[in-house]
Amino acid sequence: MKRRKALKQLGLGLSAGWVMPHLLTSCSKDDPGPEIPFDGNVVIIGAGAAGLYAADILNAKGINVKILEAGSQVGGRIRSLRNQPDLINISAADFPVELGAEVVYGTDSIWGTNIQNFRVATNDLESVSSDQFILDNLAKTRDEWESDGDFASAQNFVDNLMGYSGPAVTAATAAAGLPARVSNLVNSQIGNFYGSSNANLGIAGVAEALQTRAHDGKRFTLKTNPMQDFLIFRFDQVRELIQLNTPVTSINYTSNPIVITDANGGQIEASKVIVTVPLSILKKNLISFSPGLPSAMSGAMGNLGMDHSIKVVIDFKKNFWGETSGFIWGGSSFPTCISAGVGRSEFNQTMSITINGPKAVELSAQGADMVNTILAELDTIYGGQATQFVRRDLNTDQVLSLILDWGKEEYIQGGYSYPLASGSLSDREALGVPVGDKLFFAGEATDVSGDAGTINGALASAERVTEQVIKSITGE
Ligand SMILES: Cc1cc2nc3c(=O)[nH]c(=O)nc-3n(C[C@H](O)[C@H](O)[C@H](O)COP(=O)(O)OP(=O)(O)OC[C@H]3O[C@@H](n4cnc5c(N)ncnc54)[C@H](O)[C@@H]3O)c2cc1C
């Protein structure tokens, strides 16, 4: 009863049928197993999916763990509208509105399996929706475009991404033979989807990751529970180990114990440190390491990018793009767009858009006006209906929309990591190599299971890093 009250205070909607985490330890990776005898302590930097899962595994093994999180809430790039009290009234949606990660990839992936183990209601996008593709300012299904030769070539290119075996070039170079008319379409499904644009994204690195990926890749959303709530619920057992509002500024690992300094002037000692901050934070040297990180790591970082990213959520009074439309591909200002309510609500009138790379930089400079840019493009495609049906504030007539500019979030500074032209899984592997037996790295960018850039990648990296930490303790 007390636990239920505590979860309620966290804003967690406990749905009927959920199974408490401690009842499921036998089906998860963090089966407590034998305790690991260790007099020292492990400090984890970052309370996103990777940090929480790493803490959960080590805590279950009896290791003394603490998590330092710079921000004021848990979840990192998993952030749901429901937990943002200042914004919540902006959307009228009666289903979970996500401001970060939204789609779960793989019914048999790490995150997919967790969700199903806990009997969280899910919404299978493959069965409730069909994708729409924009070409010549017309949005149609794959079947409807079938007879268009350019469309067929573009989709052939996208569908065969995994089989790419050409040189290590950008996606734009590899797609140079395709007609200009399909370039937005291909950019939205490849460049933007994997974190940037075709001009920056390395096609060989993406293909290599897709070949390595082990799950079925099926896409689903959570039917009634916000993703952030489920994440916090799943890792409830480490909640009390998290210290919020603690931005780490330096880590001195020559000393024994390691000394971690935060922006509040606090100092914390640790025997081992796991760093799970986003790649952009490391690339921009926002945490200073003493001594500096090995050159193999900086070299690897040079082959990976993490670009600007923005999530825009727009409510309409009418669904003018189709009740069964799921993803809508091919927009220039709305490159990765999902009809967020599909399969979840009869009020299926919300578009959720993720913009990455140079386009995100361009729209970010427009501030709130970016929504007008998106509406204008939608108007061209859907005969003026976007401006006509967009929800507005009754008093001010202002368009109601949510913008989360992830590139401007102090402790994230971008979307998710991606390979540059010469980037490969070996770079991600190099990022995850422990420095001595003291400094360890996790987070989506260090994933080598083919799921970098996603929640699955973050969780897989936690499994890998905790094995490294435990090995450094037991010597086995
Ligand atoms: C717009 C958008 C849409 C996405 N869509 C999807 C999707 O549909 N499906 C999917 O699977 N994935 C999606 N992703 C990617 C997914 O959200 C991430 O891959 C995953 O959440 C990363 O988890 P992480 O633990 O590696 O990093 P994070 O979640 O970023 O956690 C790192 C934590 O470190 C903290 N931190 C940073 N600096 C410091 C410091 N100096 N001191 C202490 N703490 C610090 C940060 O505040 C953060 O909480 C999306 C991401 C974005 C931005």
PDBQT file of the ligand as one rigid body, heavy atoms in Angstrom, charges set to zero:
ROOT
HETATM    1  C1  LIG A 501      13.176  12.942 -30.261  1.00  0.00    +0.000 C 
HETATM    2  C2  LIG A 501      13.628  11.532 -29.973  1.00  0.00    +0.000 A 
HETATM    3  C3  LIG A 501      12.866  10.460 -30.410  1.00  0.00    +0.000 A 
HETATM    4  C4  LIG A 501      13.283   9.151 -30.139  1.00  0.00    +0.000 A 
HETATM    5  N1  LIG A 501      12.486   8.116 -30.541  1.00  0.00    +0.000 NA
HETATM    6  C5  LIG A 501      12.815   6.861 -30.170  1.00  0.00    +0.000 A 
HETATM    7  C6  LIG A 501      11.911   5.797 -30.389  1.00  0.00    +0.000 A 
HETATM    8  O1  LIG A 501      10.813   6.006 -30.930  1.00  0.00    +0.000 OA
HETATM    9  N2  LIG A 501      12.277   4.549 -29.985  1.00  0.00    +0.000 N 
HETATM   10  C7  LIG A 501      13.465   4.298 -29.366  1.00  0.00    +0.000 A 
HETATM   11  O2  LIG A 501      13.738   3.146 -28.998  1.00  0.00    +0.000 OA
HETATM   12  N3  LIG A 501      14.343   5.304 -29.136  1.00  0.00    +0.000 NA
HETATM   13  C8  LIG A 501      14.035   6.563 -29.503  1.00  0.00    +0.000 A 
HETATM   14  N4  LIG A 501      14.874   7.591 -29.218  1.00  0.00    +0.000 N 
HETATM   15  C9  LIG A 501      16.203   7.284 -28.638  1.00  0.00    +0.000 C 
HETATM   16  C10 LIG A 501      16.117   6.900 -27.150  1.00  0.00    +0.000 C 
HETATM   17  O3  LIG A 501      15.368   7.877 -26.459  1.00  0.00    +0.000 OA
HETATM   18  C11 LIG A 501      17.532   6.860 -26.575  1.00  0.00    +0.000 C 
HETATM   19  O4  LIG A 501      18.348   6.010 -27.369  1.00  0.00    +0.000 OA
HETATM   20  C12 LIG A 501      17.600   6.311 -25.143  1.00  0.00    +0.000 C 
HETATM   21  O5  LIG A 501      16.561   6.832 -24.343  1.00  0.00    +0.000 OA
HETATM   22  C13 LIG A 501      18.968   6.691 -24.586  1.00  0.00    +0.000 C 
HETATM   23  O6  LIG A 501      19.135   6.226 -23.261  1.00  0.00    +0.000 OA
HETATM   24  P1  LIG A 501      20.549   6.459 -22.544  1.00  0.00    +0.000 P 
HETATM   25  O7  LIG A 501      20.402   5.968 -21.161  1.00  0.00    +0.000 OA
HETATM   26  O8  LIG A 501      21.632   5.941 -23.382  1.00  0.00    +0.000 OA
HETATM   27  O9  LIG A 501      20.749   8.045 -22.547  1.00  0.00    +0.000 OA
HETATM   28  P2  LIG A 501      19.833   9.218 -21.880  1.00  0.00    +0.000 P 
HETATM   29  O10 LIG A 501      18.408   8.793 -21.833  1.00  0.00    +0.000 OA
HETATM   30  O11 LIG A 501      20.183  10.428 -22.606  1.00  0.00    +0.000 OA
HETATM   31  O12 LIG A 501      20.385   9.265 -20.392  1.00  0.00    +0.000 OA
HETATM   32  C14 LIG A 501      21.584   9.927 -20.084  1.00  0.00    +0.000 C 
HETATM   33  C15 LIG A 501      21.337  10.770 -18.839  1.00  0.00    +0.000 C 
HETATM   34  O13 LIG A 501      22.583  11.431 -18.504  1.00  0.00    +0.000 OA
HETATM   35  C16 LIG A 501      22.243  12.679 -17.932  1.00  0.00    +0.000 C 
HETATM   36  N5  LIG A 501      23.419  13.539 -17.958  1.00  0.00    +0.000 N 
HETATM   37  C17 LIG A 501      23.960  14.222 -18.991  1.00  0.00    +0.000 A 
HETATM   38  N6  LIG A 501      25.042  14.920 -18.591  1.00  0.00    +0.000 NA
HETATM   39  C18 LIG A 501      25.198  14.661 -17.279  1.00  0.00    +0.000 A 
HETATM   40  C19 LIG A 501      26.135  15.095 -16.314  1.00  0.00    +0.000 A 
HETATM   41  N7  LIG A 501      27.144  15.926 -16.609  1.00  0.00    +0.000 N 
HETATM   42  N8  LIG A 501      26.006  14.653 -15.026  1.00  0.00    +0.000 NA
HETATM   43  C20 LIG A 501      24.990  13.803 -14.685  1.00  0.00    +0.000 A 
HETATM   44  N9  LIG A 501      24.064  13.366 -15.572  1.00  0.00    +0.000 NA
HETATM   45  C21 LIG A 501      24.174  13.780 -16.863  1.00  0.00    +0.000 A 
HETATM   46  C22 LIG A 501      21.106  13.168 -18.806  1.00  0.00    +0.000 C 
HETATM   47  O14 LIG A 501      20.349  14.175 -18.154  1.00  0.00    +0.000 OA
HETATM   48  C23 LIG A 501      20.309  11.880 -19.035  1.00  0.00    +0.000 C 
HETATM   49  O15 LIG A 501      19.271  11.737 -18.098  1.00  0.00    +0.000 OA
HETATM   50  C24 LIG A 501      14.493   8.915 -29.447  1.00  0.00    +0.000 A 
HETATM   51  C25 LIG A 501      15.248   9.994 -28.993  1.00  0.00    +0.000 A 
HETATM   52  C26 LIG A 501      14.825  11.288 -29.247  1.00  0.00    +0.000 A 
HETATM   53  C27 LIG A 501      15.644  12.445 -28.745  1.00  0.00    +0.000 C 
ENDROOT
TORSDOF 0
